[in-house]
Amino acid sequence: MSDPDGYYAVIFTSQRANADPSYEEMAVRMAELARTQPGFLGMQSARGPEGAGITVSYWKTEAAIGAWKENAEHLLAQERGRKDWYSSYEVRIARVERAYGMRQP
């Protein structure tokens, strides 16, 4: 993912409070929904065995991030997260000025 004008990363770190099976269903739905949002560029996610997780989503503009944060279905998921799924979380928004990497053939 490279854009000469840069882009934004929303870094969501969390600690799961419990093993509620409805969480996985909602996580899949939120990933599907995010992909349909204007300005969405991609997403990466991982969760460790002790419940610590990180999801990084990439967006073209800050306005696109704001629209995603206010999406009605996403607002419901956020509320469930605070109430039922997370013991803690933190959101960081960063501007990506440059990105590079390597892939094996």
C-alpha positions as CSV (number, residue, x, y, z in Angstrom):
1,M,0.0,0.0,0.0
2,S,1.8,3.1,-1.2
3,D,0.4,6.5,-2.1
4,P,2.7,9.4,-3.0
5,D,0.4,11.8,-1.2
6,G,0.4,9.7,2.0
7,Y,-2.5,8.2,3.9
8,Y,-3.7,7.5,7.4
9,A,-3.5,4.5,9.8
10,V,-6.0,3.9,12.6
11,I,-4.2,1.7,15.1
12,F,-6.6,0.0,17.5
13,T,-5.1,-1.9,20.3
14,S,-7.2,-3.8,22.8
15,Q,-7.4,-6.3,25.6
16,R,-10.3,-8.8,25.4
17,A,-12.3,-9.1,28.7
18,N,-13.8,-12.5,27.9
19,A,-14.2,-15.1,25.2
20,D,-17.7,-14.1,24.1
21,P,-18.3,-15.9,20.8
22,S,-20.4,-13.0,19.4
23,Y,-17.2,-11.0,19.2
24,E,-15.8,-12.9,16.3
25,E,-19.0,-12.6,14.4
26,M,-19.0,-8.8,14.9
27,A,-15.3,-8.5,14.0
28,V,-15.9,-10.2,10.7
29,R,-18.9,-7.9,10.0
30,M,-17.0,-4.8,10.9
31,A,-14.2,-5.8,8.5
32,E,-16.7,-6.4,5.7
33,L,-18.4,-3.1,6.4
34,A,-15.2,-1.1,6.6
35,R,-14.2,-2.4,3.1
36,T,-17.4,-0.7,1.7
37,Q,-16.6,2.7,3.2
38,P,-15.3,5.5,0.9
39,G,-11.6,6.1,1.5
40,F,-10.9,2.7,3.0
41,L,-7.5,1.3,1.8
42,G,-7.0,-1.9,3.8
43,M,-6.7,-3.6,7.1
44,Q,-4.4,-5.9,9.1
45,S,-5.3,-7.6,12.4
46,A,-3.8,-10.0,14.9
47,R,-4.7,-11.2,18.4
48,G,-2.6,-13.1,20.9
49,P,-3.6,-16.1,23.0
50,E,-4.0,-13.9,26.1
51,G,-6.5,-11.6,24.3
52,A,-4.2,-8.7,23.4
53,G,-5.0,-7.5,19.9
54,I,-4.1,-5.0,17.3
55,T,-6.0,-3.9,14.2
56,V,-4.6,-1.3,11.8
57,S,-6.9,0.1,9.2
58,Y,-5.7,2.4,6.4
59,W,-7.6,5.4,5.1
60,K,-7.2,7.9,2.3
61,T,-8.3,10.9,4.5
62,E,-9.1,12.0,8.0
63,A,-12.6,12.7,6.8
64,A,-13.0,9.1,5.8
65,I,-11.8,8.0,9.3
66,G,-14.4,10.3,10.8
67,A,-17.2,9.0,8.7
68,W,-16.2,5.4,9.6
69,K,-16.2,6.3,13.3
70,E,-19.8,7.7,13.0
71,N,-21.2,4.8,10.9
72,A,-24.4,3.7,12.6
73,E,-23.5,0.0,12.6
74,H,-19.9,0.7,13.7
75,L,-21.3,2.9,16.6
76,L,-23.3,-0.2,17.9
77,A,-20.1,-2.3,17.7
78,Q,-18.1,0.3,19.6
79,E,-20.8,0.3,22.4
80,R,-20.7,-3.5,22.6
81,G,-16.9,-3.4,22.8
82,R,-16.9,-1.0,25.7
83,K,-19.7,-2.9,27.5
84,D,-19.0,-6.5,26.7
85,W,-15.7,-7.3,25.0
86,Y,-12.8,-5.2,26.0
87,S,-11.2,-4.6,29.4
88,S,-9.2,-1.8,27.7
89,Y,-8.5,-0.3,24.3
90,E,-6.7,2.6,22.7
91,V,-7.0,4.2,19.3
92,R,-4.2,6.1,17.6
93,I,-4.4,7.9,14.3
94,A,-1.2,8.5,12.4
95,R,-0.3,9.9,9.0
96,V,1.8,7.5,6.9
97,E,4.3,9.6,4.9
98,R,6.3,6.7,3.5
99,A,5.9,2.9,3.4
100,Y,8.2,0.2,2.0
101,G,8.8,-3.5,2.4
102,M,9.9,-6.7,0.7
103,R,8.1,-9.8,-0.5
104,Q,9.6,-13.1,-1.4
105,P,8.7,-14.3,-4.9
